[in-house]
Amino acid sequence: MAQKPRILIITPEVTYLPKEMGDQLHYSAKAGGLADVSAALISALFDLGCDVHVALPDYRSIWDGYTTETHNLELAKIRKRLDQERIHLAADRAFYYLDNIYSGYSDKDLKVSLAFQREVINNIIPRVQPDIIHCNDWMTGLIPAMARQIGIPCLFTIHNIHTMTSTMAEIEDRGIDAASFWKWLFFKKPPHNYEESRDWNRVDFLTSGVFASHYVNTVSPTFLKEIVEDRHPFVEPCLKNELAGKYHAGCAIGILNAPEPEFNPAVDEMIRYNYGPKNHKKLKAQNKRYLQKILDLEINETAPVFFWPSRLDPVQKGCQLLAEILYDIVSRYWETGLQIVFVASGSYQRHFHDIVRFHGLGKRVSVCGFNEGLSHQAFAAADFLFMPSSFEPCGLPQMVGGLYGTLPIVFDTGGLHDTINQLDPQQNAGNGFLFNVHDANGFKWAVDRAMDFYRLAPETREKQIHRIMIDSVLEFNHSRCAEDYINLYGKMLQRPFLD
């Protein structure tokens, strides 16, 4: 076993990479939370002295400021130099000219995935010769089968449960030798043999990743347990069964993500007034007044402000619950000056615009599309944040809320269960407000508990928020997350794999 194992992290997305790993350019390929998590893990592993390498698709859009023809030669030199170091770019016209990581069309996304995996399997893995391969989500779901075949320990991380399918014929047509590792792929129908299955029996990418990998992790321990216990009917039975098999064999765990280091109110460049645990009371009030001013809300620093930070998606995020109770909670707590701020896009946004217009709540409720700077300012200004997700693989806003002294109101599920405990000022414990029945009444009950806290003596509130901000820094950080992955890598290398 190598004293310093070489780790190859394969990801379709990344927000940033350490400058010391490659060149001094800024580049970013992001479609969602996977990009942030990948960037944080890679950076933390590198800072801890690990021999970490990264495989990425060579999207044209990741090169900030280098998209004109005059820079093509310089970019070619940079890419060649990167490939000789730690950043390995998979090249193919299928994704080079894309402005977005995912097109939204399944056939195009599948084409990108196959092109990326072909380059990783045929070129990058043989060149890097890693001791461990770490794959992420369905876009890398075929690689664990290849890793299993050649005997390289492979970790497969599930960030979300979206998947894609294809036939071996299509996979091979894209230049991947599926015949060499087909026995480690997961098919929609039990295969009798290679020839019989090649042209029609579809391969499930996400379930293949789980089936073939040596270890699997989700990004929350409770979400993994919920899948294994069949508590989410939207999870395909095949995925649930394979995860359950890994879980009961001791080869599946949950490792919580952590927020980006930029989420720190003491140094956050996107907020008007920086603050920390010791001076949060005064400066959060100033941030509140500033937010109220720019959103044309009533200027009232004693008003409780509630913040919605997640996309307005009724399938997962529970925004329909807030739509049901919005008028009720604003009117019931009208004398307190209660305000609600949305900084979120999504299909349900128009419903909240309609509610605000119908009831004339424009000075109490502001509905804004997502804007990163405004979102940071809302974290710094608000007293509470809403996160009533019906399911949550991990979630980050509830952790960010604690860092900013903005207490989360959450449904008790998945990563929310793992990160939030019921606040009990008398016991000097907890960091938010949870409800256990996912309906409007349950949600309203939790809002009432938040308002009970808001009505406590100011010195009592200040003491609890001070504690929660400090505890959040200690608990929700990338060093802890990276150490969990390093421990898992070590476990993988020490375990004999009998294939």
C-alpha positions in Angstrom: 0.0 0.0 0.0 1.3 3.4 -0.9 2.2 5.7 2.0 0.7 8.6 0.3 -2.0 7.2 -2.0 -2.7 9.0 -5.3 -6.4 10.0 -5.4 -8.2 10.7 -8.6 -11.4 12.7 -8.1 -13.6 12.5 -11.2 -16.3 15.2 -11.3 -18.4 16.9 -14.1 -18.5 20.1 -12.0 -16.2 22.2 -9.9 -16.5 25.8 -8.7 -12.8 26.5 -8.3 -9.5 24.7 -7.8 -6.4 25.6 -5.8 -4.0 27.8 -7.8 -1.1 25.7 -6.6 -2.6 22.6 -8.3 -2.2 24.0 -11.8 -2.1 27.5 -13.2 -3.1 30.9 -11.9 -6.2 31.2 -14.0 -9.7 31.3 -12.5 -12.0 28.7 -14.0 -15.3 27.4 -12.9 -17.8 24.8 -14.2 -20.9 24.8 -12.1 -24.5 23.6 -12.4 -25.3 23.0 -8.8 -24.1 22.0 -5.4 -21.8 19.2 -6.7 -19.5 21.9 -8.0 -19.1 23.6 -4.6 -18.6 20.3 -2.8 -16.1 19.0 -5.3 -14.1 22.3 -5.1 -14.1 22.2 -1.3 -13.0 18.6 -1.0 -10.3 18.9 -3.6 -8.9 22.1 -1.9 -9.1 20.6 1.6 -7.3 17.4 0.5 -4.6 19.4 -1.3 -4.1 21.7 1.8 -3.8 18.5 3.9 -0.9 17.3 1.7 -2.7 14.6 -0.2 -1.6 13.5 -3.6 -4.9 14.6 -5.2 -5.6 14.7 -9.0 -8.8 15.9 -10.7 -10.4 14.8 -13.9 -12.8 17.4 -15.5 -14.5 17.9 -18.9 -12.8 20.6 -20.8 -15.7 23.0 -21.1 -15.0 26.1 -23.0 -17.0 28.1 -20.5 -14.7 27.2 -17.5 -12.0 29.5 -18.8 -12.9 32.9 -17.4 -11.8 35.5 -20.0 -10.3 33.1 -22.3 -13.0 32.5 -24.9 -11.8 34.6 -27.8 -9.8 33.3 -30.7 -6.7 35.5 -29.7 -6.3 33.3 -26.6 -6.6 29.9 -28.2 -2.9 29.3 -28.5 -2.3 30.4 -24.9 -5.1 28.2 -23.7 -3.7 25.2 -25.6 -0.4 25.7 -23.8 -2.1 26.0 -20.4 -4.2 22.8 -21.0 -1.1 20.9 -21.9 0.7 22.1 -18.8 -2.3 21.3 -16.6 -2.4 17.7 -17.9 1.2 17.2 -16.9 0.3 18.3 -13.3 -2.8 17.5 -11.3 -5.7 18.8 -13.3 -6.6 16.5 -16.2 -9.0 17.8 -18.8 -11.0 15.4 -20.9 -11.3 16.9 -24.4 -14.2 16.3 -26.7 -16.3 18.6 -29.0 -19.4 17.1 -27.3 -18.9 19.5 -24.3 -16.1 22.0 -25.4 -18.6 24.5 -26.8 -21.2 24.2 -24.1 -22.1 27.3 -22.1 -23.9 25.2 -19.5 -22.8 21.9 -17.8 -26.2 20.3 -18.6 -28.3 21.1 -21.6 -31.6 19.9 -20.1 -32.0 17.5 -23.0 -31.4 13.9 -22.0 -29.8 12.8 -25.3 -27.3 15.6 -25.2 -26.4 15.1 -21.5 -25.9 11.4 -22.2 -23.6 12.2 -25.1 -21.6 14.5 -22.8 -21.4 11.9 -20.1 -20.2 9.2 -22.4 -17.6 11.4 -24.0 -16.3 12.4 -20.6 -16.1 8.9 -19.3 -14.5 7.6 -22.5 -11.6 10.0 -22.0 -11.3 9.2 -18.3 -11.3 5.5 -18.9 -9.1 5.4 -22.0 -6.6 8.2 -21.2 -6.7 9.8 -17.8 -6.8 6.8 -15.5 -3.9 5.0 -17.4 -1.9 8.2 -17.3 -2.5 9.1 -13.6 -2.4 5.5 -12.3 -4.3 6.3 -9.1 -4.4 4.2 -6.0 -8.0 5.3 -5.4 -10.7 6.6 -7.7 -13.5 8.9 -6.4 -16.5 9.3 -8.7 -19.4 11.6 -8.4 -23.0 11.1 -9.5 -24.5 9.5 -12.6 -22.2 11.3 -15.1 -19.4 9.1 -13.8 -21.5 6.0 -13.2 -19.7 3.6 -15.6 -16.2 4.2 -14.2 -16.6 2.2 -11.0 -17.2 -0.9 -13.2 -14.0 -0.4 -15.0 -12.2 0.3 -11.7 -13.6 -2.9 -10.3 -12.4 -4.9 -13.3 -8.8 -3.6 -13.0 -8.7 -3.8 -9.2 -8.5 -0.1 -8.2 -10.6 0.7 -5.1 -13.4 3.1 -6.1 -15.6 5.4 -4.0 -18.9 6.5 -5.5 -20.6 9.6 -4.0 -24.3 10.2 -4.6 -25.1 13.9 -4.4 -28.6 13.6 -5.9 -30.6 10.6 -7.2 -31.0 11.7 -10.8 -29.8 9.0 -13.3 -29.6 8.2 -17.0 -29.7 4.9 -19.0 -28.1 3.7 -22.2 -27.4 0.4 -24.0 -24.0 -1.2 -24.2 -24.2 -0.8 -28.0 -24.5 3.0 -27.6 -21.8 3.0 -24.9 -19.4 1.1 -27.1 -20.3 3.2 -30.1 -18.9 6.2 -28.1 -15.6 4.5 -27.7 -15.9 2.8 -24.3 -15.1 -0.9 -24.1 -18.1 -1.9 -22.1 -17.5 -5.6 -23.1 -14.4 -5.7 -20.8 -16.4 -4.8 -17.7 -20.0 -5.5 -18.5 -20.5 -7.9 -15.6 -20.1 -5.0 -13.2 -22.8 -2.9 -14.9 -26.4 -2.7 -13.5 -29.0 -3.5 -16.2 -32.7 -2.8 -16.0 -33.3 -6.5 -16.8 -31.2 -9.3 -15.4 -28.7 -10.1 -18.3 -28.3 -13.6 -19.6 -25.0 -12.9 -21.4 -23.2 -10.1 -23.1 -24.5 -10.7 -26.7 -28.1 -11.1 -25.6 -28.1 -7.9 -23.6 -25.9 -5.6 -25.8 -28.5 -4.0 -28.0 -31.6 -3.6 -25.9 -30.9 -4.1 -22.1 -30.4 -0.6 -20.7 -27.7 0.2 -18.2 -28.6 2.4 -15.3 -25.7 4.8 -14.7 -26.3 5.8 -11.1 -27.2 2.3 -9.9 -24.2 0.9 -11.8 -22.0 3.3 -9.8 -23.4 2.0 -6.6 -23.3 -1.7 -7.7 -19.7 -1.7 -9.0 -18.0 0.6 -6.5 -16.1 -0.7 -3.5 -17.6 1.9 -1.2 -20.6 4.4 -1.6 -21.4 7.5 0.3 -24.3 9.9 0.4 -23.9 13.4 1.6 -25.9 12.9 4.8 -26.1 9.8 7.1 -29.8 10.2 7.7 -30.7 10.4 4.0 -28.8 7.1 3.4 -30.7 5.5 6.2 -34.0 6.8 4.8 -33.3 5.3 1.4 -32.3 2.0 2.9 -35.5 2.0 5.0 -37.6 2.7 1.9 -39.0 6.0 3.3 -38.8 7.8 0.0 -41.1 6.4 -2.7 -39.5 8.4 -5.5 -36.2 6.4 -5.1 -36.1 3.6 -7.7 -36.3 0.1 -6.1 -33.1 -1.0 -7.9 -31.1 1.9 -6.4 -32.6 1.3 -3.0 -31.8 -2.4 -3.1 -28.2 -1.8 -4.2 -27.6 0.9 -1.5 -29.2 -1.4 1.1 -26.8 -4.1 0.1 -23.8 -1.9 0.4 -25.1 -0.4 3.7 -25.6 -3.8 5.4 -22.2 -4.9 4.2 -20.6 -2.0 5.9 -19.7 -0.3 2.6 -22.0 2.7 2.6 -21.9 5.7 4.9 -23.0 9.3 4.9 -20.5 12.2 5.0 -22.0 15.6 5.4 -21.0 18.4 3.1 -19.9 21.8 4.5 -20.5 25.4 3.3 -17.9 27.3 1.3 -15.3 29.3 3.3 -16.7 32.5 1.7 -19.8 32.1 4.0 -18.2 33.9 6.9 -19.9 37.1 8.1 -16.6 38.4 9.5 -15.0 38.6 6.0 -17.9 38.2 3.6 -17.4 40.8 0.9 -21.0 40.6 -0.3 -22.6 41.9 2.9 -22.8 45.6 3.9 -21.6 45.2 7.5 -19.2 42.5 8.6 -19.7 41.0 12.0 -18.9 38.0 14.3 -20.3 36.3 17.3 -19.3 39.1 19.7 -20.9 42.0 17.9 -23.7 40.3 15.9 -26.6 42.0 17.6 -25.7 45.6 16.6 -24.4 44.8 13.1 -27.1 42.3 12.1 -29.6 45.1 12.9 -27.6 47.4 10.6 -27.6 44.7 7.9 -31.4 44.3 8.4 -32.0 48.1 7.9 -29.8 48.0 4.7 -31.7 45.0 3.3 -35.1 46.6 4.1 -34.0 49.8 2.3 -32.8 48.1 -0.9 -35.9 45.9 -1.0 -38.3 48.8 -0.2 -39.6 47.1 2.9 -40.6 48.9 6.1 -37.5 50.1 7.9 -37.7 48.4 11.3 -34.7 46.8 12.9 -36.8 45.2 15.6 -39.0 43.4 13.1 -38.4 39.6 12.8 -37.2 38.9 9.3 -37.6 35.4 7.8 -35.5 34.4 4.7 -36.3 31.8 2.0 -32.9 30.8 0.5 -33.6 27.7 -1.6 -35.1 27.3 -5.1 -38.9 27.6 -5.2 -39.5 23.9 -6.0 -42.7 22.3 -4.6 -41.5 18.8 -5.3 -38.6 18.9 -2.8 -38.3 22.3 -1.1 -41.8 22.6 0.5 -42.5 26.1 -0.7 -46.2 25.2 -1.1 -46.4 24.9 2.7 -45.3 28.5 3.0 -47.8 29.6 0.4 -50.5 28.1 2.5 -49.6 29.9 5.7 -47.9 33.1 4.4 -50.8 35.5 4.9 -51.7 33.9 8.2 -48.3 34.3 9.8 -47.8 37.9 8.5 -51.3 39.0 9.7 -51.0 37.1 13.1 -47.7 38.7 13.9 -48.5 42.0 12.2 -47.8 44.1 15.4 -44.3 42.7 15.5 -43.6 44.0 12.0 -42.8 40.5 10.7 -41.2 40.4 7.2 -40.4 37.7 4.7 -37.7 37.9 2.1 -37.4 35.5 -0.8 -34.1 35.4 -2.8 -34.9 32.4 -4.9 -36.0 31.4 -8.4 -38.3 28.5 -9.4 -41.7 27.5 -10.6 -43.5 28.6 -7.5 -42.3 32.2 -7.5 -45.4 33.5 -9.3 -47.6 32.1 -6.6 -45.9 34.3 -4.0 -46.0 37.4 -6.2 -49.8 36.7 -6.5 -50.2 36.4 -2.8 -48.3 39.6 -2.1 -50.3 41.6 -4.7 -53.7 40.2 -3.6 -53.2 41.0 0.1 -51.2 44.2 -0.4 -48.1 42.9 1.4 -45.5 44.7 -0.6 -44.0 46.5 2.4 -43.8 43.2 4.4 -42.9 40.6 1.8 -40.3 40.8 -0.9 -40.0 38.2 -3.6 -36.7 38.4 -5.6 -35.1 36.0 -8.1 -31.9 34.4 -7.0 -28.9 36.8 -6.8 -25.8 35.6 -5.0 -24.9 39.0 -3.5 -28.5 39.6 -2.3 -28.6 36.1 -0.9 -25.5 36.8 1.2 -27.0 40.0 2.4 -30.2 38.3 3.4 -28.3 35.7 5.4 -26.6 38.6 7.3 -29.8 40.5 7.8 -32.5 37.9 8.7 -33.3 36.4 12.0 -34.6 33.1 10.7 -34.6 31.1 7.5 -37.1 28.7 6.0 -36.1 25.2 4.8 -39.2 22.9 5.0 -37.9 20.4 2.5 -39.8 17.1 2.2 -36.5 15.4 1.6 -32.9 16.7 1.7 -29.8 14.7 0.7 -27.7 17.2 2.6 -28.6 20.9 2.4 -26.2 23.8 3.0 -28.4 26.9 3.7 -29.3 25.6 7.2 -25.6 25.3 8.0 -24.9 28.8 6.5 -27.7 30.2 8.6 -26.0 29.1 11.8 -22.7 30.7 10.7 -24.6 34.1 10.2 -26.7 33.8 13.4 -29.8 33.2 11.2 -31.7 30.4 12.8 -33.2 27.7 10.5 -36.8 26.4 10.6 -36.6 22.9 9.0 -38.5 19.7 8.5 -36.9 16.9 10.3 -35.5 14.9 7.4 -32.2 13.8 5.8 -29.3 16.3 6.2 -31.6 18.7 8.1 -32.0 16.1 10.8 -28.2 15.6 10.9 -27.4 19.3 11.3 -30.2 20.9 13.2 -31.3 20.2 16.8 -34.3 21.8 18.5 -33.3 25.0 20.2 -33.7 25.0 24.0 -32.4 28.2 25.6 -33.0 26.8 29.1 -30.6 23.9 28.4 -28.3 26.1 26.3 -28.6 23.6 23.5 -29.9 23.3 19.9 -29.5 25.5 16.9 -32.9 25.8 15.1 -36.5 24.7 15.0 -37.8 21.4 13.6 -41.2 20.1 12.8 -42.1 16.4 12.3 -45.3 16.4 10.2 -44.8 17.8 6.7 -47.9 19.9 6.3 -48.9 23.5 6.7 -49.9 23.1 10.4 -46.6 21.5 11.3 -44.7 24.2 9.5 -46.7 26.9 11.3 -46.0 25.3 14.6 -42.3 25.6 14.0 -42.7 29.3 13.0 -44.6 29.9 16.3 -41.6 28.4 18.2 -39.3 30.7 16.4 -41.4 33.7 17.4 -41.5 32.4 21.0 -37.7 32.6 20.9 -37.8 36.1 19.3 -39.9 37.4 22.2 -37.4 36.3 24.8 -35.3 38.8 26.6 -32.7 40.3 24.2 -29.8 39.2 26.4 -31.1 35.6 26.3 -31.4 35.6 22.5 -28.0 37.2 22.1 -26.4 34.5 24.3 -27.9 31.7 22.2 -27.0 33.2 18.8 -23.4 33.8 20.0 -23.2 30.2 21.0 -24.7 28.9 17.8 -22.4 31.0 15.6 -19.3 29.6 17.3 -20.6 26.0 17.3 -21.4 26.3 13.6 -17.9 27.3 12.7 -16.5 24.4 14.7 -18.9 21.8 13.2 -19.6 22.9 9.6 -16.2 23.2 8.0 -14.3 21.6 5.1 -11.5 20.3 7.2 -13.9 18.0 9.1 -15.4 16.9 5.8 -12.0 16.2 4.2 -10.9 14.2 7.2 -13.9 12.0 6.9 -13.1 11.3 3.3 -9.4 10.7 4.1 -10.4 8.2 6.8 -12.7 6.4 4.3 -9.9 6.3 1.7 -7.6 4.7 4.3 -10.3 2.1 5.1 -10.7 1.3 1.4 -6.9 0.8 1.0 -6.7 -1.5 4.0 -9.6 -3.7 3.1 -9.0 -6.7 0.8 -11.4 -6.7 -2.1 -12.3 -10.2 -3.2 -14.0 -9.7 -6.6 
